[in-house]
């Protein structure tokens, strides 16, 4: 899970840097598109964090069930 978080953050940072450069040199003239893309990146980060929390909870539940079944 940690590898996917690092990869997500690395890709998000690269995308935002590229968008920032494009916006600064005038390739992207629509500020709304830039902001919308930034919002999408932040939403993907939130979804990723939520999925990681759910996965941890599921793993803990399965571990608890397995330990009960072994006794």
N, C-alpha and C positions, 0 to 999 in steps of 0.2 A: 504494500500500500504506500509505503514511503517513496518508492521509486516513481509511482504514478503521480504523486503530489509534486515531486521535483520536476517531472517532465511537464506536467500541466502548467506549473508556474513559469518554467523556462519558455514554453511555447507562448504563453500569455504575454510575458514580458517582451519577447521578440515581436509579436504582433503589434503590441502597443507602441513599441519603439519605431517600427516601420510605419505605422499609421501617423505617428507624431512627425516623423521626417517628411512623409508625403504631404501632410497638412502644412508643415512649415515652408516647404518649397512650392506650394501652390498646386500640387498634383490633385489634391483632394480639396475641393472648394466648399463642400457641404459640411458645416460644423455638426449638423444633426446626425449625419451618417457616422461621423467620428464618435460622437457621444453614444449613439446607439450601439456601436461596436464595443465600446468600452463597457457599457452596461451588460452586454451579452457575455463578455469575458468575466466580469464580476459575478454574474449569475451562474456561470459554469463553475466557478470556484466555490460558490455557496453549495451548489448541487453536489459537487465532489466531496466537500466536507460532510454534508448530510449523509451521503452514501457510505462514507467511511465510518461514521458513527453507527449507522444501522448495521454495517458489517461487523463491527466490534460487538455490538449487542447480540447479534445472531450467534457469533462465535462463542461468546460467554454462555449463552443459553444452551448451546449444543454441548459445550464442555461440562456444564452443570448436569445436563441430562445423562451424559455418558458416565459421569462419576456416580450418579445415583443408580444407573443400570448395572454398574460393575459391582456394587455392594450387595 
